[in-house]
Amino acid sequence: MLMRDRLETCGLVDIADRLEAGERLSFDDGVRLFEAPDLLAVGWLANRERERRHGGQTFFNHNIRIEATNVCVASCLFCSFARLKPGDPGAYTMSLEQAWDKLRQRKDQALTEIHVVNGLHPDLPFTYYVDLLRGFKRIRPDVHLKCFTAVEIAFFADLYEMSDEQVLRELMEAGLNSLPGGGAEVFAERVRRKISHDKCGTDRYLAIHRTAHGLGMRSNVTMLYGHIETAAERVDHMLRVRELQEDTGGFQAFIPLAFHPDNSQLRKLPAPTAADTLRVHAVARLMLDNVAHIKAFWIATGVDVAQTALWFGADDLDGTVQEERIYHMAGARTPESMTTHAIGRLIRAAGRQPIERDTLYNVVSMPA
């Protein structure tokens, strides 16, 4: 059957035609894409849009992920990483020297990025975070610091009695270069009340990214999928991202994050299937016409599904990561790190061209 016939059969030919004409998709279109019975037809549309932007290029970076503390006052039901207070089983907080040693131990690696995400620790002084960044810059002045989610920025502002903008400015002065996208979960209020009621809400999350973009920083944005959210709530989430991007242009990548139920309070829920993961990436590519990159975070999806997602709209595999804890404490069975050579091999095996980038998507190298 020709693809046009498949699109007709599953009721997507009008969407295909509007995409071909460069028209923006609506909320109803997004819901239809989630509900369409032919996953491969949806993937074909997403791949067409992906290749218009990037051809076969697939991006990755040489980064390290550091989670300096998992002590966290929030009680997100999906989280297996956080511990409520110091001294709880499994709780930890690195000293500054311990965190800096993570970078010192990799002095011979051609790292371009440090990605820091933490729990919301109620007892650390703000100087801990400022000094953390300054120490990284002393060790590697050229490294890009992508640190602290909008949820963390909001927590700092409330705890230390500062404005969100003041927190961002002081961290930027200490070396902060961009924000990661974590903490978005799902923007719908119904979902947030049930799974993450006691942390930064949607409006503030988006406002912090707006402020960061206004200060000249770039950021990413995520969506946690595969738990209690509906297709309509997924589309609503994407459209709120698209709306802010229309105003600021500051989002670099949209990152679907697969829910992992193991060891969480939602452990009775099933994990999202590979088909669901591929569809989320595909619909994201089709709905987010003003966001340049869709990332398949191999730690969350699994390596095989991430490779397949490169034909379902995704054009980025994140990076080498190294020592990731959040997903692995939730039961992820993926490796904790990969070399740049291994990532390049996986991309080539998927029929794509690996491109090593820095955080801002400048080309570092094009592996043969």
Secondary structure in CASP SS format (residue, H / E / C, confidence):
PFRMAT SS
TARGET T0000
AUTHOR 0000-0000-0000
METHOD secondary structure of the structure
MODEL  1
M C 1.00
L C 1.00
M H 1.00
R H 1.00
D H 1.00
R H 1.00
L H 1.00
E H 1.00
T H 1.00
C C 1.00
G C 1.00
L C 1.00
V H 1.00
D H 1.00
I H 1.00
A H 1.00
D H 1.00
R H 1.00
L H 1.00
E H 1.00
A C 1.00
G C 1.00
E C 1.00
R C 1.00
L C 1.00
S C 1.00
F H 1.00
D H 1.00
D H 1.00
G H 1.00
V H 1.00
R H 1.00
L H 1.00
F H 1.00
E H 1.00
A C 1.00
P C 1.00
D C 1.00
L H 1.00
L H 1.00
A H 1.00
V H 1.00
G H 1.00
W H 1.00
L H 1.00
A H 1.00
N H 1.00
R H 1.00
E H 1.00
R H 1.00
E H 1.00
R H 1.00
R H 1.00
H H 1.00
G C 1.00
G C 1.00
Q E 1.00
T E 1.00
F E 1.00
F E 1.00
N E 1.00
H C 1.00
N E 1.00
I E 1.00
R E 1.00
I E 1.00
E C 1.00
A C 1.00
T E 1.00
N C 1.00
V E 1.00
C C 1.00
V C 1.00
A C 1.00
S C 1.00
C C 1.00
L C 1.00
F C 1.00
C C 1.00
S C 1.00
F C 1.00
A C 1.00
R E 1.00
L C 1.00
K C 1.00
P C 1.00
G C 1.00
D C 1.00
P C 1.00
G C 1.00
A C 1.00
Y C 1.00
T E 1.00
M C 1.00
S C 1.00
L H 1.00
E H 1.00
Q H 1.00
A H 1.00
W H 1.00
D H 1.00
K H 1.00
L H 1.00
R H 1.00
Q C 1.00
R C 1.00
K C 1.00
D C 1.00
Q C 1.00
A C 1.00
L C 1.00
T C 1.00
E E 1.00
I E 1.00
H E 1.00
V E 1.00
V C 1.00
N C 1.00
G C 1.00
L C 1.00
H C 1.00
P C 1.00
D C 1.00
L C 1.00
P C 1.00
F H 1.00
T H 1.00
Y H 1.00
Y H 1.00
V H 1.00
D H 1.00
L H 1.00
L H 1.00
R H 1.00
G H 1.00
F H 1.00
K H 1.00
R H 1.00
I H 1.00
R C 1.00
P C 1.00
D C 1.00
V C 1.00
H E 1.00
L E 1.00
K E 1.00
C E 1.00
F C 1.00
T C 1.00
A H 1.00
V H 1.00
E H 1.00
I H 1.00
A H 1.00
F H 1.00
F H 1.00
A H 1.00
D H 1.00
L H 1.00
Y C 1.00
E C 1.00
M C 1.00
S C 1.00
D H 1.00
E H 1.00
Q H 1.00
V H 1.00
L H 1.00
R H 1.00
E H 1.00
L H 1.00
M H 1.00
E H 1.00
A H 1.00
G C 1.00
L C 1.00
N C 1.00
S E 1.00
L E 1.00
P C 1.00
G C 1.00
G C 1.00
G C 1.00
A C 1.00
E C 1.00
V C 1.00
F C 1.00
A C 1.00
E H 1.00
R H 1.00
V H 1.00
R H 1.00
R H 1.00
K H 1.00
I H 1.00
S C 1.00
H C 1.00
D C 1.00
K C 1.00
C C 1.00
G C 1.00
T H 1.00
D H 1.00
R H 1.00
Y H 1.00
L H 1.00
A H 1.00
I H 1.00
H H 1.00
R H 1.00
T H 1.00
A H 1.00
H H 1.00
G H 1.00
L C 1.00
G C 1.00
M C 1.00
R E 1.00
S E 1.00
N E 1.00
V E 1.00
T E 1.00
M E 1.00
L E 1.00
Y E 1.00
G C 1.00
H C 1.00
I C 1.00
E C 1.00
T C 1.00
A H 1.00
A H 1.00
E H 1.00
R H 1.00
V H 1.00
D H 1.00
H H 1.00
M H 1.00
L H 1.00
R H 1.00
V H 1.00
R H 1.00
E H 1.00
L H 1.00
Q H 1.00
E H 1.00
D H 1.00
T H 1.00
G C 1.00
G C 1.00
F E 1.00
Q E 1.00
A E 1.00
F E 1.00
I E 1.00
P E 1.00
L E 1.00
A E 1.00
F C 1.00
H C 1.00
P C 1.00
D C 1.00
N C 1.00
S C 1.00
Q C 1.00
L C 1.00
R C 1.00
K C 1.00
L C 1.00
P C 1.00
A C 1.00
P C 1.00
T C 1.00
A H 1.00
A H 1.00
D H 1.00
T H 1.00
L H 1.00
R H 1.00
V H 1.00
H H 1.00
A H 1.00
V H 1.00
A H 1.00
R H 1.00
L H 1.00
M H 1.00
L C 1.00
D C 1.00
N C 1.00
V C 1.00
A C 1.00
H E 1.00
I E 1.00
K E 1.00
A C 1.00
F C 1.00
W H 1.00
I H 1.00
A H 1.00
T H 1.00
G C 1.00
V H 1.00
D H 1.00
V H 1.00
A H 1.00
Q H 1.00
T H 1.00
A H 1.00
L C 1.00
W C 1.00
F C 1.00
G C 1.00
A C 1.00
D C 1.00
D E 1.00
L E 1.00
D E 1.00
G E 1.00
T C 1.00
V C 1.00
Q C 1.00
E C 1.00
E C 1.00
R C 1.00
I C 1.00
Y C 1.00
H C 1.00
M C 1.00
A C 1.00
G C 1.00
A C 1.00
R C 1.00
T C 1.00
P C 1.00
E C 1.00
S C 1.00
M C 1.00
T C 1.00
T H 1.00
H H 1.00
A H 1.00
I H 1.00
G H 1.00
R H 1.00
L H 1.00
I H 1.00
R H 1.00
A H 1.00
A C 1.00
G C 1.00
R C 1.00
Q E 1.00
P E 1.00
I E 1.00
E E 1.00
R E 1.00
D C 1.00
T C 1.00
L C 1.00
Y C 1.00
N C 1.00
V E 1.00
V E 1.00
S E 1.00
M C 1.00
P C 1.00
A C 1.00
END
